[in-house]
Amino acid sequence: MKKFVCLVAICLLNASSLKVAANIEKMNTSLAIIKKYEELMDLDRKRQIPIQISSIVDNSKNKVIVLNHGYGVTYKDYQFIANHLAKLGFIVVSIQHDLKTDPKIPRTGNIFQRRKPMWERGVQNILFVLDKLKRIDPNLNLDKVTLIGHSNGGDISMMFADLYPQKTANVISIDSLRYPFPVKHHLPILSLRATDTKADEGVLPKTGAKIVTIKNAKHNDMYDAATDQVKTDILNEISDFLK
């Protein structure tokens, strides 16, 4: 496979808060997937927010999907999802929520209460990124976005949908375990479950969400490290849901 990489300089809104580089990769399909990497700076919170934007060259949908990584991996570790959705015409924004300077994730005590500040931080990251993208490209459809999140990223996605249902089109959880699904808002929700975990009591609703167990899927491997079959099953379920 021949691979062509083009680095493109993008005009900066604010040189102190935004650094942009774009990688355009020619894939082994008829579609060219664009990868844009941006280092956003939330000056109010004094927080750096790296993001990756995946799209195709000829994009007419302008519908945005926000992809939220699980703890212990990064925003770059879900390329199989980002590339697939980009080829379907979506603009996929992958956000890095955890920084090296952040406290470690709590694993003892009241997990819900102790991790809640992490989810709240993630929600603020999403709001900031969406606001910044709207300024960069007013043509983007950011009124209602699709949220996808793995594990802790799924908890962030569920909290965002719960707090801002008016900004949410639908939500996809990849084996999130802690934050209760906000079915009270009557949003379309898909949950893809691993075979080696069990969500906390009250997280998974009896009605109001589509819940699918992915055969042979392990919680800690539901990203680019997954087997080809698990990846295929995940993508098929996501594609069917987004139709």
Secondary structure, DSSP 8 states (H G I E B T S, - for coil): ----EEEEE---S-TTTEEEEEEEEE-SSS-EEEEEEEEEEETTTTEEEEEEEEEESS----EEEEEE--TTS-TTS-HHHHHHHHHTT-EEEEE----TTS-----SSSHHHHHHHHHHHHHHHHHHHHHHHHHH-TTSEEEEEEEEEETHHHHHHHHHHHH-GGGEEEEEEES--SS---GGG---EEEEE-SS----TTTS-SSSSEEEE-TT--GGGSSTTS-HHHHHHHHHHHHHHH-
